[in-house]
Amino acid sequence: MGSPVYVINPNSSQTVTAEIDKAVAPLRSTDGPEIVCLSLAEGPPGIQSQRDVDGVVTPILRKAADLEESAGAFVIACFSDPGLHALREQSRHRVLGIAECGVLTALTFGQRFGVIAILPTSIPRHLRYFGAMGVMDRFAADLPIGLSVAELSDEDRTLARMADVGQTLRDVHGADVLVMGCAGMARYRAALQDAVGIPVVEPTQAAVGMAVSHVRLSQALAS
């Protein structure tokens, strides 16, 4: 099986971690690598503010340090990519953030990407990150559904709001591909794509897919 891909959910919600685990299930194979999804016990119930983002960096680094010797790669499963660059400094393994991977994947599916955020307070944080990535010339808009991470479990309400926001991003802002702006949205990707009729990127799947490819290729080169 080789060295596993560790997917670290920086919040303490086991429900979100379970949804992430389901979302990446199609990427598992009998010949590995294993994909292990973990919650951060010290994290808040949801990463919803810059304070939340900053507060989980040290626990992420500590968790990853404990896993370093067995790891093949790390994925930070939060759309703010907390601790991404610090963990890249700390670890000798490939470290991927779901926001970065989700956006980069979206750029291969369409010309202008739109993002569905959870709360309005998430959007300034996202925009700072997209600016740092240098992708604003391909950016359509980032709009919230107005639900907290915990409220995402209400399936009918969440999907209805995501579909409404997705259609606005498509019709008003010219997005031809959407990125789901929270790991807790993972279960809705297929239904949302059906509702809006354009590609929808689930960022944890994008990041884990890249991590699995890296580990498999590294193992092949080593054999």
PyMOL commands that set and color helices and strands:
alter all, ss='L'
color gray80, all
select helices_A, chain A and resi 14-27+50-55+57-67+84-90+98-109+122-133+136-138+150-153+155-171+183-196+203-222
alter helices_A, ss='H'
color red, helices_A
select strands_A, chain A and resi 5-9+35-39+73-76+94-97+113-117+139-144+177-180+200-201
alter strands_A, ss='S'
color yellow, strands_A
deselect
rebuild
show_as cartoon
